[in-house]
């Protein structure tokens, strides 16, 4: 980003350059995984279209790798959300948030963001 500080809302809390670097690093990591997924999907499609038994069998491993990559992307975003929530909490506790709202993202149901959702294995 252009500056070292990210402003939240209407001049509310601020996030320092370290947090911005974490965002950028995480987005680069996600983009790399998504690029790898694109290659995996292309290979899976080619194997499927070939209808060669060995290639179809190889797709099992490729699909597992694709699923693991998707899991990694979800984990990176969950960690990023947690980091963001913590940084906004710190900014608001240091007087950066004049709204008095605690600084954490809140959903319309009143729950706070940044928590991993439980999903079946």
N, C-alpha and C positions, 0 to 999 in steps of 0.2 A: 504494500500500500504506500501511498505517497508520504504520509507522515508516520510518526512513531506512535501516535495515539489514535485509538478508535473511540468515537463518541457514541453513546447509547441514547436513543430517544431524542428528546428536545434539550440537548445540552446536559443530560443527566450524568451518569457515571462515565468514567474513562477507563480504557484498557491500555496497558503499556505495550511497548514494542515487542517484549518477550512473548506476550500472548498472541500478537499478530504473527510473529514468526512461527509459533506453534500451529496457528491456523494454516499458514502457507505450507508448512512442512506436511501437515496432515492431508491437505488437498492434493499436494504433489504425490504423496503416497497412494491416495485413493485413485488418482488418475493413472498411475502406473499399474495398479491392480486391474482397473477397468480396461486399459490397453491390452493387458495380458488376457483378460476375459474375452476380448474381441477376437484375439488369435485362437483361443481355445474353441470358441463358438464356430469360427470358420472351419477349423479342423474337424470338429464334430459334424458339421453339416456335410463336408466333403466325404467323410467316412460313411455317413448315413446314405448319401446319394450313391456311393460306390456299391453298396449292398454286398461287399466282400466280408465274409464271416470274421476274418481276423480284424478288419477295420472296425466292424460293429462291436466286437469284443473290446477293442481298445477304447471305444467311446465310454465304456463303464468307468474306466480310470479318469478319463478326461472330464466327465461329468462330475465325478467326485472332487476333482481339483477345482472345477468351476464353482461348485457349492462351497468349498472351503474358502475360495477367494471372496465369494459374496459374504460369507461369515466375517472375514477379515475386514471388509469394507464397513459392515455394520458395527463391528467393534471399534474401528477408528472413529466413526461418527459418534458412537456412544461416549468414547473417551473425550472427544472434542467437545461434546455437549457438557460433560461433567466439568471439564477445564473451564469452559465458558461460564458456566454457572458459578463455579468457585471464584473466578476472577471478578464477576459482577458483584458477588457477595462481598469480596474484599474491597472493591471500589466503593460500594455503598457504605461499608463500615468505616471507611476512611473519610466519609463526608462527601464522596463524589456524587451521591445520588440524593438530590434534593426532594425527591418525591416521597421519601419515607416508606417506600414500598418494599424494602428489603433487597432490591436489586436482582433477585433471581427471576428467571423467566417463569411465568405461570400460565397454565392452560386455562381454557374457559371453565373447566370443572373445578378450578381452584388448586389443582395439584401442581407441584413444581416440576420443571423439566430436568433433564440430566440423569435420569434413572434408567437403567437397562430394563427393558420389559422382559417378562418371563415368557418363554416359548417352549413348546414341547421339543424334546430331542429327536 
